[in-house]
């Protein structure tokens, strides 16, 4: 074995890492370092070292457990694995060998002889136990792993219970805050509307011009805040399973056209092209028209928000089978990074950096609470349907676009 061999050293103590690396590299070895078990296993897969050197007492997985895992990976059955530890417990050496180590070295290392010991393991040294002792210690090692697994399962169960409690607390806070805000907001909205109406009916020279602007601004702000609170109430009902549907026969094409009329002013302001096709052939389905309109509108507004000015948004409807209709919303927008595809339907998840957040929901890359798509998914799934997305994000200047699809059953079960 050449002195240019690679060694992976799994050790959480930086002093030991530095010393071993310096000694081995001075003798021509290439040394990779890892501070704990999972990192060590990943590095081993990536670098394919000629020898693995590790401490026994490591955070997370201990050295014996790492050894057992490495032995189960293709290509590592015959790689020398050597324990290097200050562990002075009885049978520490024997337990390491039973777990699959080829040797056992102790700290502090003998700098003068350490490289020669590593070379010996690289060229075939293999410490072995008598077969009976090996089997007994191997059985004990398996029992230790099972006990550790039980402890980890209990820890995970406790952590999951705590996370569920936190999630419930979060949901309760969202519900309470939104309801507490709604009452005073209703009063403010009412008074703002009365004030606006009064100013409109008053003589032109009765009040300064600025009064009219202030009243209109207050009414616009109250309406925006009301919509935000409405979204929070919506998502809390979806999360708690209390969203009530009233399914009736509806024409999907009619609902889509209503949505498009609502958003047309937004698309015109930004010179976006809207294309609609296939709606006339869609059958009547059972759905809650109000909630379904909200879901479709949210998806279309999302397409508007992430499509640059002068882009294109198309909505196509068809019936892929006798029991289902499908709506496809395609845009020429910026696309979605692959790592974000599974997260864009999560409540309060915002695509991109929040420091670029704006309050507009129609401007290019405008902001919001990150509830539009989660609400859409909750409504579609409440109808026993499915919503998904296909997208990619290229590194070129050309937008790659996104394709959202909505599947809705023609009849609701039960």
DARAMO-V645715 format. One record per residue. N is the residue number from 1. PSI is psi in whole degrees, -180 to 180 (none if undefined). D_LAST is the distance of its C-alpha to the last C-alpha in Angstrom with 2 decimals. Layout:
{{N:PSI:D_LAST} {N:PSI:D_LAST}}
This chain:
{{1:131:71.94} {2:150:72.93} {3:-6:73.45} {4:14:71.05} {5:156:68.14} {6:141:65.07} {7:131:64.16} {8:123:60.94} {9:116:61.68} {10:110:58.79} {11:134:60.23} {12:-9:59.13} {13:119:62.71} {14:-34:64.06} {15:-45:67.66} {16:-41:67.13} {17:-49:65.24} {18:-44:68.14} {19:-50:70.83} {20:-43:69.32} {21:-45:68.49} {22:-43:72.01} {23:-47:73.69} {24:-40:71.70} {25:-30:71.83} {26:-16:75.59} {27:16:75.75} {28:2:73.76} {29:150:70.25} {30:131:67.16} {31:128:65.09} {32:144:61.43} {33:147:60.22} {34:142:56.94} {35:-15:56.50} {36:176:53.71} {37:-51:51.89} {38:-39:48.92} {39:-39:51.25} {40:-43:53.73} {41:-42:51.29} {42:-44:50.19} {43:-39:53.86} {44:-43:54.72} {45:-38:52.12} {46:-40:53.41} {47:-18:57.16} {48:63:57.65} {49:159:60.64} {50:-20:63.38} {51:143:63.33} {52:127:61.03} {53:132:62.77} {54:154:60.85} {55:159:61.16} {56:-45:59.60} {57:91:58.63} {58:153:56.15} {59:148:53.31} {60:-118:49.86} {61:135:50.55} {62:173:54.04} {63:-38:56.47} {64:-40:55.84} {65:-38:52.07} {66:-42:52.72} {67:-47:55.11} {68:-41:52.62} {69:-44:50.03} {70:-38:52.65} {71:-20:53.72} {72:-3:50.21} {73:135:50.32} {74:131:51.72} {75:-8:55.35} {76:7:56.03} {77:-33:56.91} {78:7:60.62} {79:131:60.90} {80:129:63.25} {81:123:61.54} {82:129:64.01} {83:134:63.46} {84:106:65.62} {85:158:65.36} {86:8:67.26} {87:117:65.25} {88:16:67.91} {89:151:65.75} {90:140:66.94} {91:15:65.59} {92:-44:64.17} {93:-49:65.83} {94:-39:64.73} {95:-38:61.09} {96:-43:61.08} {97:-39:62.57} {98:-32:60.13} {99:-14:57.19} {100:1:58.60} {101:150:61.30} {102:-14:64.51} {103:172:66.69} {104:114:67.14} {105:151:69.26} {106:155:70.03} {107:154:70.54} {108:149:72.75} {109:154:73.40} {110:103:76.91} {111:-36:77.19} {112:-34:80.12} {113:-10:78.39} {114:-47:74.68} {115:-37:74.57} {116:-34:76.36} {117:-41:73.83} {118:-43:70.94} {119:-34:72.85} {120:-42:73.35} {121:-33:69.62} {122:-26:69.12} {123:14:71.71} {124:-5:70.35} {125:134:71.03} {126:106:68.39} {127:132:68.75} {128:155:67.33} {129:156:66.96} {130:145:68.03} {131:-44:65.17} {132:-44:64.68} {133:-39:64.63} {134:-45:62.31} {135:-41:59.74} {136:-45:59.99} {137:-32:59.54} {138:-39:56.72} {139:-41:54.83} {140:-38:55.51} {141:-42:54.32} {142:-41:51.00} {143:-39:50.64} {144:-41:51.48} {145:-42:48.77} {146:-43:46.16} {147:-41:47.34} {148:-39:47.19} {149:-42:43.68} {150:-44:42.64} {151:-42:44.28} {152:-38:42.55} {153:-43:39.11} {154:-42:39.86} {155:-43:41.04} {156:-40:37.92} {157:-42:35.66} {158:-41:37.76} {159:-40:37.66} {160:-40:33.87} {161:-43:33.61} {162:-41:36.04} {163:-38:34.21} {164:-39:30.90} {165:-43:32.89} {166:-41:34.49} {167:-38:31.21} {168:-41:29.93} {169:-44:33.25} {170:-46:32.97} {171:-41:29.51} {172:-42:30.88} {173:-44:33.97} {174:-45:32.11} {175:-47:29.97} {176:-46:33.08} {177:-45:35.32} {178:-41:33.00} {179:-38:32.50} {180:-33:36.22} {181:-31:37.16} {182:-39:34.95} {183:-55:36.91} {184:-31:40.38} {185:-36:39.10} {186:-42:37.77} {187:-47:41.28} {188:-42:43.00} {189:-42:40.79} {190:-47:41.58} {191:-37:45.29} {192:-39:45.42} {193:-43:43.92} {194:-43:46.35} {195:-43:49.23} {196:-43:48.33} {197:-41:48.08} {198:-43:51.38} {199:-35:53.15} {200:-33:51.96} {201:-15:53.30} {202:164:56.56} {203:147:59.77} {204:-39:60.12} {205:10:63.16} {206:-41:61.93} {207:154:60.38} {208:153:61.20} {209:-34:59.15} {210:-27:57.83} {211:-41:56.01} {212:-42:53.71} {213:-41:52.95} {214:-42:52.36} {215:-43:49.96} {216:-41:48.00} {217:-41:47.95} {218:-43:46.72} {219:-40:43.91} {220:-43:42.85} {221:-42:42.95} {222:-41:40.89} {223:-41:38.24} {224:-45:38.15} {225:-38:37.91} {226:-39:35.11} {227:-40:33.10} {228:-47:33.85} {229:-38:32.71} {230:-40:29.54} {231:-41:28.80} {232:-43:29.50} {233:-41:27.18} {234:-52:24.43} {235:-31:24.92} {236:-37:25.22} {237:-40:21.84} {238:-46:20.32} {239:-36:22.38} {240:-3:21.46} {241:23:17.68} {242:13:18.02} {243:117:17.26} {244:132:15.09} {245:149:13.32} {246:79:13.17} {247:133:11.54} {248:163:13.52} {249:125:15.00} {250:153:17.73} {251:114:20.56} {252:-39:20.96} {253:-39:24.62} {254:-42:25.24} {255:-44:23.90} {256:-43:26.07} {257:-36:29.05} {258:-43:28.70} {259:-45:28.79} {260:-35:31.77} {261:-37:33.63} {262:-38:33.25} {263:-5:34.66} {264:-37:37.25} {265:-35:40.00} {266:-42:39.52} {267:-34:39.86} {268:-40:42.84} {269:-29:44.68} {270:12:44.48} {271:40:44.97} {272:139:41.70} {273:133:40.63} {274:130:37.07} {275:129:35.81} {276:135:32.58} {277:157:31.60} {278:5:28.91} {279:-33:26.82} {280:-29:27.58} {281:-5:25.99} {282:139:22.56} {283:169:19.78} {284:138:17.68} {285:165:14.53} {286:119:11.76} {287:162:13.24} {288:108:15.17} {289:-36:18.55} {290:-51:20.71} {291:-40:19.38} {292:-37:19.17} {293:-40:22.75} {294:-44:23.88} {295:-49:22.61} {296:-41:24.32} {297:-41:27.38} {298:-41:27.79} {299:-43:27.88} {300:-42:30.29} {301:-34:32.46} {302:-42:32.65} {303:-40:33.95} {304:-44:36.45} {305:-32:37.63} {306:17:38.48} {307:125:39.95} {308:159:43.71} {309:144:45.20} {310:13:45.48} {311:-171:42.63} {312:138:39.76} {313:128:35.99} {314:146:33.86} {315:120:30.22} {316:136:28.99} {317:143:25.69} {318:173:24.71} {319:98:21.99} {320:-24:22.57} {321:170:20.18} {322:-15:18.04} {323:3:14.76} {324:149:16.31} {325:155:18.89} {326:134:21.54} {327:132:23.88} {328:120:27.16} {329:110:29.44} {330:134:32.88} {331:165:35.88} {332:36:39.53} {333:-164:39.63} {334:-10:41.21} {335:175:38.52} {336:129:37.14} {337:144:39.11} {338:-38:37.50} {339:-13:37.61} {340:-13:35.58} {341:-37:32.65} {342:-4:30.66} {343:-16:31.57} {344:-16:31.05} {345:5:27.44} {346:139:28.74} {347:137:29.19} {348:10:32.79} {349:127:33.88} {350:127:36.46} {351:128:37.71} {352:178:41.49} {353:133:44.10} {354:-13:43.37} {355:-16:47.04} {356:13:46.37} {357:137:43.54} {358:164:43.67} {359:-14:41.76} {360:137:40.95} {361:3:37.51} {362:-21:38.90} {363:157:42.20} {364:124:42.50} {365:29:41.35} {366:168:40.76} {367:-162:39.26} {368:-175:36.47} {369:-5:34.76} {370:35:32.87} {371:-11:29.47} {372:-54:28.56} {373:-41:27.05} {374:-40:25.40} {375:-43:23.69} {376:-45:22.65} {377:-43:21.22} {378:-40:19.34} {379:-45:17.76} {380:-44:16.97} {381:-31:15.47} {382:-25:13.36} {383:10:11.91} {384:31:11.43} {385:-165:14.71} {386:142:18.23} {387:139:21.66} {388:177:24.95} {389:145:28.64} {390:129:31.60} {391:164:35.05} {392:159:38.57} {393:108:41.44} {394:161:44.81} {395:1:48.12} {396:177:49.64} {397:-12:49.90} {398:126:47.41} {399:143:43.84} {400:-22:41.34} {401:166:38.16} {402:153:34.51} {403:108:31.48} {404:139:28.06} {405:139:25.01} {406:122:21.51} {407:128:18.64} {408:131:15.55} {409:148:12.63} {410:-38:12.81} {411:142:9.14} {412:138:6.61} {413:150:3.79} {414:none:0.00}}
